[in-house]
Amino acid sequence: MTIIRVALDTPLDFCFDYRWAATAGDAAPPRIGQLALVPFGRREVVGLIVAVDVATEVPADKLKDALAIRSQLAPLSEQWRALCAFAADYYQRPLGEVALPGLPKNLRALKTTALDRALKKLAKTAAAHDATPAAAPLLNPAQQAAADAIAGAQGFAPHLLYGVTGSGKTEVYLQAAAQILTRHDDAQILILVPEINLTPQLEGNIRVRFPAVMVATLHSSLAEGERMTHWLAAHLGRARIVLGTRLAILASLPQLKLIVIDEEHDPSYKQQEGLRYSARDLAVWRAHQLEIPIVLGSATPSLESWQHAQTGRYRKLELRERAVAAAVLPAVHLIDMERNKPLDGLTPMLIAALKLRLQRGEQSLLFLNRRGYAPVIACDACGWISNCSRCTAFMVLHKPEHRLRCHHCSLELRIPRSCPTCGNVDLQPLGRGTQRVEEGLQAIFPEARITRIDADSTRRKGSAQAAFDTVHRGEVDILIGTQMVAKGHDFKNLTLVGILNPDTALFSQDYRASERLFAQLMQVAGRAGRAAQKEGGSASEVLIQTRYPQHPLYAAVVNHDYDHFATELLAERQQAHLPPYLYQALLRAEARELVTAIDFLTQAATAVEFPGVTINDPIPMTMTRVANVDRAQLLIECPSRPALQAFLKVWLAALRAIKTRAKWSLEVDPVDI
């Protein structure tokens, strides 16, 4: 009798044993790493075989038969299974909950129709093209040194590629990859980007540069059939360059020789639901596991990576100049809004700068990280404001759609004709979102071609890329956008960036707020002046509207001085005993009543005593209520990562024994507290 042990996508922290009897059509014995169709309760599900044996402790009368083995698919490799096992262990989740969601949905379907179709399609796909590759641009000395250092590294070699915006980090990635692909006939390269809208531009550059190489993309916007084909190309070693977002770190890549994490500082690399993993951290572990080089690139590295570079754990490679010789970093100026009073959100100085660019045929970007028309509408008569009835949040006015919308629970309502409290018909919008800024600009510059790019204007598939294409073609004079436009995009004719309303992040209770604000400002500022200044054209410029021009963060932005800013911030973190000098885990609980969540966390806080671990008091989350569910949290801190991990393993067993109506989850290395 053959017994297979199968990991399933369930919250249960163990695997399940099944009996396997080969059928006439499938006589090959099952292998570890294959997928198996098995009964589970009243359902049939697909799981991952993690062991094959001849005995089991499950009584014979309770042992069920496995239904089928996906033998047409090569087993998932030992190194891939080790990656999933590490992630499950570190993030305190069941193995099946890590391994199975990382696979395409069609691969986990009950029938193999989609798998068979994808395999046939892949078999017909040509492995190479006859097109001539585009010539690689000549690197400057700093770029060449960085590319050679990465490509020539032996074994596990983490590199922090610290380069100012526009310094040509992407070109370093590509030329280092080219050296590795030339040296190893079967080598695979994994390149991660933080957001889906950054993949088309980079994918286009890669395909032009490597026309004889199969390229696969992996991100959540792909149709399931397309994602299946691309995943299989990576799994079978056909795709030699794989480009994707954070989920691609869990792709099966049997011949992986280099990992690149672009914009490594970006919080989008941390999954915020389900398995709350950091793709950046898993990438570093995977590189260590495979003994290969990894590159973490950024103009504003995370403090964790900066500290590793300062202590020698990572090798720092620096690009201090822009790649285009005649291109220089933009001059950053602060506009004191107390002296230069804004009209409809725009100061006279910013309006004059926009007008100058319009006259010269140059592009401008206005950055405001707040979509919608206005954050709230209010009644001056009684003080009513448009709160969401289901969340601790305001409902945002979306004027073009004539709707109020909650950006947290997606509740939508018609705009009231009068105040629900006192009947006053004179309701006013307070504050400004991208829609209101767009309306104001159209009134000031009726002849200008204005485009807004945010989550509302790019809901349809492909609409974001279409909008960016119009900017690249020069068909836009003024671009208004949120964080979607802040990084990665190379707008050749853009010479002015205006930044509106950044001050709110200065007073956030989140200790990471200043780090994120600085990175955001430097990244969006870096969209300006990436090409050489035209004769008679404008020098690149960034104008920041603020009521706090004396704040030291803005001084660092004006001077493009990440080094000093990061050093000061690390010193503050060390003094305050905060990450990266401390390790954290966060227990969240949610329930219909806040008292239920708090009661569970109170029991959790006293469930286990462990030396060196600090368990803080349970508190309501900043946004306490979302979609009629109340939320609270409990923060755990420890100066030792191994000690924290040891505590969590013991603690989780105790938590599972607590009877509660609260739904709870644990996050290791939380990024939002």
Secondary structure as GFF3:
##gff-version 3
##sequence-region A 1 673
A	DSSP	beta_strand	2	7	.	.	.	ID=ss1
A	DSSP	beta_strand	16	20	.	.	.	ID=ss2
A	DSSP	beta_strand	35	40	.	.	.	ID=ss3
A	DSSP	beta_strand	43	53	.	.	.	ID=ss4
A	DSSP	three_ten_helix	60	62	.	.	.	ID=ss5
A	DSSP	beta_strand	64	65	.	.	.	ID=ss6
A	DSSP	beta_strand	68	69	.	.	.	ID=ss7
A	DSSP	alpha_helix	78	90	.	.	.	ID=ss8
A	DSSP	alpha_helix	95	99	.	.	.	ID=ss9
A	DSSP	three_ten_helix	105	108	.	.	.	ID=ss10
A	DSSP	alpha_helix	113	124	.	.	.	ID=ss11
A	DSSP	alpha_helix	141	151	.	.	.	ID=ss12
A	DSSP	beta_strand	157	163	.	.	.	ID=ss13
A	DSSP	alpha_helix	169	183	.	.	.	ID=ss14
A	DSSP	beta_strand	188	192	.	.	.	ID=ss15
A	DSSP	three_ten_helix	196	198	.	.	.	ID=ss16
A	DSSP	alpha_helix	199	209	.	.	.	ID=ss17
A	DSSP	beta_strand	215	218	.	.	.	ID=ss18
A	DSSP	alpha_helix	224	235	.	.	.	ID=ss19
A	DSSP	beta_strand	241	244	.	.	.	ID=ss20
A	DSSP	three_ten_helix	246	250	.	.	.	ID=ss21
A	DSSP	beta_strand	256	262	.	.	.	ID=ss22
A	DSSP	three_ten_helix	267	269	.	.	.	ID=ss23
A	DSSP	alpha_helix	279	290	.	.	.	ID=ss24
A	DSSP	beta_strand	293	298	.	.	.	ID=ss25
A	DSSP	alpha_helix	303	310	.	.	.	ID=ss26
A	DSSP	beta_strand	315	319	.	.	.	ID=ss27
A	DSSP	beta_strand	331	336	.	.	.	ID=ss28
A	DSSP	alpha_helix	348	359	.	.	.	ID=ss29
A	DSSP	beta_strand	363	367	.	.	.	ID=ss30
A	DSSP	beta_strand	376	379	.	.	.	ID=ss31
A	DSSP	beta_strand	396	398	.	.	.	ID=ss32
A	DSSP	beta_strand	403	405	.	.	.	ID=ss33
A	DSSP	beta_strand	412	414	.	.	.	ID=ss34
A	DSSP	beta_strand	427	430	.	.	.	ID=ss35
A	DSSP	alpha_helix	434	444	.	.	.	ID=ss36
A	DSSP	beta_strand	450	453	.	.	.	ID=ss37
A	DSSP	alpha_helix	463	472	.	.	.	ID=ss38
A	DSSP	beta_strand	478	481	.	.	.	ID=ss39
A	DSSP	three_ten_helix	483	485	.	.	.	ID=ss40
A	DSSP	beta_strand	494	499	.	.	.	ID=ss41
A	DSSP	three_ten_helix	503	507	.	.	.	ID=ss42
A	DSSP	alpha_helix	513	525	.	.	.	ID=ss43
A	DSSP	beta_strand	541	546	.	.	.	ID=ss44
A	DSSP	alpha_helix	552	558	.	.	.	ID=ss45
A	DSSP	alpha_helix	562	576	.	.	.	ID=ss46
A	DSSP	beta_strand	583	591	.	.	.	ID=ss47
A	DSSP	alpha_helix	594	605	.	.	.	ID=ss48
A	DSSP	beta_strand	614	615	.	.	.	ID=ss49
A	DSSP	beta_strand	619	626	.	.	.	ID=ss50
A	DSSP	beta_strand	629	638	.	.	.	ID=ss51
A	DSSP	alpha_helix	641	656	.	.	.	ID=ss52
A	DSSP	beta_strand	663	668	.	.	.	ID=ss53
###
